């Protein structure tokens, strides 16, 4: 027979184990949701960074193209300056072209001013690109740190998953023990029903024996009264003829004997 306290402890341990498993599963689901959301945000951030890198690359390409154009303009300006020197040396020969050269000088000056303005703009854009490159490096560093944290979290999740597998194995063992306990409980219940039926049968037998005993006691008292009455008649009536024994007394006596034999037969099979 099993100890009810042990069975109750096993049930309590199983309930605690199931609660722990449910809590661990809930935490795993929440952690998986958080990791999925973080991965989605990281993917969006990487896409944003890639887009910014592409924009920066386009800006750098445009900057190189503008630099090529500026270099070409500077080369032409140098050539024009050389031509201008030659024209100044040949001023006497090119007097008729002085007005035209003056206009070209004005144009060159305006173009030089424009080139200086563009150069300042290019420098400002270079500074902006440098700043954006620094931001990109910082974002890459943040991404690497986030990836390291994700790897650490994944390792923790794997460890918790191994612990969960171990707990599930323990729970499986508890379930086997619970099934064995349930089978033994069923056996105990069957034995208890059998004992209950046996007790009811014995109770009925006891009640029947008690009724027989009361009947026998009543018959014995009747026989005793009849015996006393007969002795009194025999001792009190010396010359008188003896009164015949009444038939009812004999019937009661024989009925008492039959009741005794019937009680003895009913008791013997029960033993």
Secondary structure, 3 states (H helix, E strand, C coil): CCCHHHHHHHHHHHHHHHHHHHHHHHHHHHHHHHHHHHHHHHHHHHHHHHHHHHHHHHHHHHHHHHHHHHHHHHHHHHHHHHHHHHHHHCCCCCHHHHHHHHHHHHHHHHHHHHHHHHHHHHHHHHHHHHHHHHHHHHHHHHHHHHHHHHHHHHHHHHHHHHHHHHHHHHHHHHHHHHHHHHHHHHHHHHHHHHHHHHHHHHHHHHHHHHHHHHHHHHHHHHHHHHHHHHHHHHHHCCCCCCCCCCHHHHHHHHHHHHHHHHHHHHHHHHC
